[in-house]
């Protein structure tokens, strides 16, 4: 049996169940909201929000300082440490809001779009709100309160989406997206306080944070570097190419990569608290990790190949012709998603085993330089958003093996064993690529209705997909899945 601890196995499935329910609902709701907003707003509106939100995301990393992960990972944590962390976050949040408002005109100057200054200043409200909820969220994850967390995040997504739609309908343009971001943050924090029984006291002792900081500072270093690695493309495209092409790219990102990110959040939220308890038992850690990653890959990877043709048919119908230029980005991101599913989970190894320093060093000396080089060449060669994103993803392919090798050494997992576990999916991938390719050929070079091709494509693709899930899933997952769902 690959999972050696039945309790850990069930906790993982139980967490995945509630995280999945929450994220599935939020992703479907997000898709509906984006569909309606895309018809009322322009690619430029989405590009404006992308330019400013990416900076707010960086400020959020500065606010977090790696403390949330430290709360979850530590074997024990005192009330004094929690209270001090809370007040540190409040102080940081206030400072970041002040800095953001004072220097907001520079955002408009950098992008040569004055309207971005007021948008960025408004979005700093998110920072102040988030500073009140970081400790509470860390405790919620630490205590496996996934069900309560799912309810809060579901409510916040619903209310924020309805608010954005209402404001967009009445002509508020990109401001509807600004208010949506603020509403999500405020409602989430209020919910965290309702779930968590912990309350801060008037205690502030920085010397109690020494042990936590040794861990969290390395998480922080990685988060900063990872931010630039994953978001520098948005900054470069917004600065050099413009908001319209950025809007096309962000729409493709929301269609393809956002669902992947949400699934990875399920994976991390569910696995990290459980696997952190196994940091002194590398055999169990090794077994839990490899089965969890293989299960994630089997469930998600085939869908990325299966979805390409349906998106090709549905994009102009659902979003309108103004979004057709987003399709090449969608195809590219579907294949890039396969890489992300393999590489992204390794971060859990670094964090759960207490070696976050390896993670940020890998990003600083390998991932970030390769990413910057790829995007620079993409812009020089193509002078377009597509060229920047294409070369960025091509260069990141070369980083798969080095990244996995560094992480797997910690848990004594060989690259050969890992890829052997995934190799039995090769036939499934070949069939799905063949199905997608034939669908495009029949659509372009025959008189067969696109609807008929779509139906045949879907029927065959769904059959192949479920056959893969049923036959390739690790055999020990099924019993734990049933027990976790029923608990």
N, C-alpha and C positions, 0 to 999 in steps of 0.2 A: 504494500500500500504506500503510495508516494507521500500522502499527507500522514505523518506519524502521530499527530495529535488531533483526535476527533473533535475536541472542544474548539481548537483553533479553526478547524475546518468549518464547523457550524457557525462560529462567530463571523468568519469571512463571508459565508453565504448569506447570513442574516443581514450583515451590513450591506452587502451588494444588493440584496432585495430592496431595501428601503431607499438606498441611494439610486438604484435603477428606476424605481417608481417615480421618485422626485425628478430625476434628470430626464426620463422619458417624457413625462408630462411637460416639463419646462421646455424641452427641445421641440416637442410638437407645437406647444403654444408659441414659442419663439418663431417657428416656421410660419405659422398662421399670421402672427403680427408682422413679420418681415415681408411676407407676401403682400399684405395690405399696405404696409408703409412704402414698399417699393413701387407700388402703383401711384401713390400720392406724392412721393418725394423723388428727387433726382439722384443720379450717381454722385453729383457734386455734394449734395447734402450729406450722404453717407461718408464721403471723403473728408469733409470738414470735421465730422465727429471722430473719424479715425485718427486724424492728425492730432487732435487734442487729447482724446482718450488714451492714446499711447503714452503721453507724458504723465497723465494721472496714474496710469498703471505703474510707471517707474516710481512716482512718489509713494504709492502704496507699498512698494517693496522697501523703501526707506522707512516707512512707518512700521512695517512688520518686524524688521530686524531679525527674522528667523525665529522669533519667540513662539509662534504658534506650533511649529514643528517640534521645538524643544519641549513644550508642554506635553505633547502627545508621546514623545519618545522616551522621556526620562522615566526610570523605574519608580521614582517617588518625587514629589514636589510639595513644598511647604506653603502654608497660607501667607506667610510673610513674603515669600518669593512671588506668589501670584499677585498679591496686592502691589508690590513694588513694580512688577511688570505692567500692571494696569496703569499706574500713574506715569510710568515712562512713556507708554503709548499715548496717553492724553497730552503730555507735554510735547511729544514728537508731532502729534496731529495738529496741535495749535501752531507750532512753529512752521510746519509745512504749508498750512493754509495761509499763514501770513506771508511766507516767501512766495507762494503761488500767486497771490493777489498782487503783491508789489511788483513782481517781475512778469506778470501776464502780458503786458505790451510787447515783451520780447518774443513771445510766441507768434504774434501777428507779424512782427518784423521778420522773423526767421522764415516763415512760409510766404511772406509778402501778401498776406491776407489779413487786413486789420480786424475783420469781424471775429477772428479766432481769439483775440484777446479777451473779449467778454465771455465767450464760450468757455475758455479755460478757467477764468476766474469763477464762473458759476459751478463748474465741475469740482472745484476744490471743496465744496460742501461734502462730497463723497469721502474725502480724507478725514474730515473732522468726525463724521458719522462712524466711519470704520474704526477709528481709534477707541471707541467705546465698546467694541464687540470682539476684539481679537482674543483676549483672554477667555471670554465666555465660549467662543467657538472652539478654542483649543481644548477646553475642559469637556465640551460636548462630544468631541471626537474621541478624547481619551476615555470617556465613560461609555462609549458605544451607543450613544443616544441617537442613532441614525433615524429612527422613526420620527421623533420630534423635530429633528433638523430638516427632514424631508418636508414636513408640513409647513414649516416656516418658509423655506425656499420656494415652495409651490405657491403660497399665498403672495409672497413678494413679487414673483414673476407675473402672476395674474394681474394684480393691481397695477403694477408698473406698465405692463403691456397695454391694458385698457386706457390708461392715462395717455400714453404715447399716441395711440390711435385717435383718441378724442382731440388732442391738441393738433395733430396732423390734419385731421378733417377740417378743423377751423382755421387752417392756414398758418400755423406756427412754424412750419418748415423744420429745419434741423433742430430747433429748440425743443421739439417734441422728443427727440432722441436724448437731449440733455436731461430733461426732466425724468425720462425713463431710467437713466442711470442713477440719478439721485434717489428716486423712489425705491429702487431695488435695495440700495445700501441702507437707507433709513429703516425700512420695514424689516429687513434681515436683522439688524442690530436690536430692534425692539423685540423681535422673536427670540433672539439668543438670550436676552435678559429674562424672558418668561420661562425658557426651558431650564436655564442654569440657576440653581439655588445659591450659588456662590455670589457673595457681594464684597466689594472692596472695603477696606477700613482705612483710617487715616495713618497709615504706616508707610514709610519710605526708607528702605535700607539697601542702598546700592551694593554693599559688600556681600549681601545674600545672593547676588546674581552672578558671582564669579564663575561658579561651575556651569550654570546655564549658558552664560555668555561664551564660554569656551566652545560649546557646541553650536549655539545659534549664530555666532559670528561667521562661522564657515558656511552655514546655510545661507546667511545673508550675502556673503561674497558670491556664492553660486547664483542666487536669485538675481543679483545685479547683472552678472555676466550673461546669465540665461535670458534676461530681459533684452539685452542688446542683440544677442544672437537671434532671438525669435521675433524681434520687433524693429530692428534696424531697417528692414525692407520697407516697412510702412513709412518710416521717417524719410528714407531716401526717395521713395516714389513720390511722396507728398511734396518734397522739396524740389526735386529735379524734373519730375514728369507732370505733376498736377493733380488736382483733387478728383477730376472725372475718372482718369485711369485708376487712381487709387480706389475710387468707389466701385469700379468693376471688380478689382482684385478683392476688396473686402466683402463684396457680395458672394463671390466664389468661395472665399474663406469661410463665410458664415454658412454656406450650403454644405461644404465638405469638411473643413477642418474643425469648425465649431462642434459638430456632433462627435468627432473623434476626441476632441478635448474633453467634452462632457463625459464620454465613456471612460477616458483615462482618469477623470476625477473620481468616478465611481470606483475604479480599480484602486486608486491610491487611498481614497478615504476608507475603503473596506479592508485593504491589505495592510496598510501601514500600521494601524494600531495593533493588529494581530501579530504581524511578523516582527514588530519591534520587541515583543515579549520573547522571541526566539533568538535574540542576538547572541546569546551564549550557547546556543545549540545549532551549530552551523549545518548539521545534517538535516534537521527538520526545516531549517531556514531554506536551504538549497532546494529541498523537495517541494516545499510550499510555493516558492517563487516560480520554479520552472513549470509546474502544473498550472498555476494561475496565469502566467504569461501565455502559455500555449492555448489555454481556454479562451483568453481574450482574443488572440490572433485568429483562432478558428471561427469565432463568432463574428468578428468585425471585418477582417481582411477581404473575404469574398464579396461582401456587400459593396466595397469600393469599386470593384470591377463590374459588378452587376448594375450599378446605378448610372453609369455613364450615358447609355443610350436613352433611358427614360428622361434624364435631365436635358439631353439634347432636344427631345421632342417637347418637353413641358416648359422649358425656360421662356421662350417668346410668348407662349400662351398664357402662362401664369403671371409673369412679371412685365411683359411688354417688350417690344422690339428694342427699346433703349438699353436693355440689359443683355442683348445677344453677344456683345464683345466680352462678356464675362465667361463664356463657355470654354475657350482655350485654357483659361486659368483653372476651371473646374476639372478638366481632364488631367492637367498636370498635377493638381493637388490630390487627385484620387490615387495616382501612383506614388506620390510623395508620402501619402498616408500609410502605405505599407512599411516604409522605412520608420516612420514615427512609432508605429505599433511595436516594432522590434526594439528600438533604441530608448524611447521615453521611459519605460518602466524601470530601467536600471537605476534611476535616481533613488528609488526606494531602497536599493541595496546600500548605497552610500549613507543615506539618512538613518536607516534602521540599525545598521551595524556601528553607528557612531563615527563614520569616516567622511563627513561632508567636505573635508578639505580636499579630498581627491576629486570631488565633483567640480569645485570651482577652479581648481588648477587645470583640469581637463578642458573646461570651457575657455579659460584665459589663454592657454598656450596652443590649443588645437582648434576647437570649434569656432570661436570668434574670428581668428585670423582667416580660416578657410571660408567662412561665411562672407566676410568683408571682401575678400579677394574675388569670390564668385559673383557677388553683386556688382562690384566695380567693373569686372569684365563684361557682365551682362549689360550694363548701361553703356559702356564704351562700344560694344558690338552692335547693340540693337536700339539704343536710345528710347526704350519703351519699358513700361511696367512689366510686361510679359518677359522681356529679356532679363530684367533684374531677378525676377522670381525663378525663372528657368535655371539660370546659372547658379543661383543660391542653392537650389535643391540638388543640382548635379554635383556640386562640390561637397555637399553634405553626405552624399552616398559614400564617399571615400572615408568618412569618419566612423562608419558603422563598426568595423572590426576593431579599431583601436579603443573605441568607447566601451564596447562589450568586454574586451580583454581585460581592461583595467578593473571593471566592476566585478567580473566573474572570478578574478583571482581572490577576492575577499571571501567568497563563499565556496571556493574550491569547485567551481563549475567550469568545465571545458567548453570551448567554442564548438568543438566537434559534437559533443553530446547535445548542446543546445540546438544547433542547426539540424541535427539528425531528427530531433523531435518535431521540427517544423517541416522537414523535407517531404513528409508524406502528403503535404498539401499541394505539391507541385502539379499533380494531375488535375486537381480541382481548379487551380488557377489557369491551367492551359485550356480547359474546357470553357471557363467563363470568358477568357480572352477571345476564344474562337466564337462563342455565342455573340459577344459584343461586336466583334469585327464583321461577322456575317450580317448582323442587324443593320450596321451602317452601309454595307455594300448593297443589300437589298433596298434600303431606303433611297440611296443615291442613284442606283443604276437600273432599277425596275419600276414598274408602275403599280406595284403592290402598295396598298394603303398603309400609311404610317401606323394607324391604329392596329391593323392586323399584325404588322411586324412587332409592335409593342407588346401585344397580347402573347404572341408566340415566344418572344424574348423573355417575358416575365415568367411564363409557365415553365419553360426549360430552366431558366436561371434559378427560380425558387426551388425546383426539384433538385438541382445540383447542390444548391446551398444547404438545404435541410439534410440531404444525404451526407454532406460533409460534416455538419454539426453532429449528426447522430453517430456516424461511424468513426470520426476522428477525435472526438472529445475524449480526454483521459477517462478511463473506465471508472475510477474511484470518485469522479465528480458527481455522478448522478445521485448516489445515495445521500451525499452531503447536501446536494442541492435540494432534494426533497425535504430533508430534515430541517435545513435552514429556512425554507419557505414556510414550513408548518410551525415554526417556533416563534 
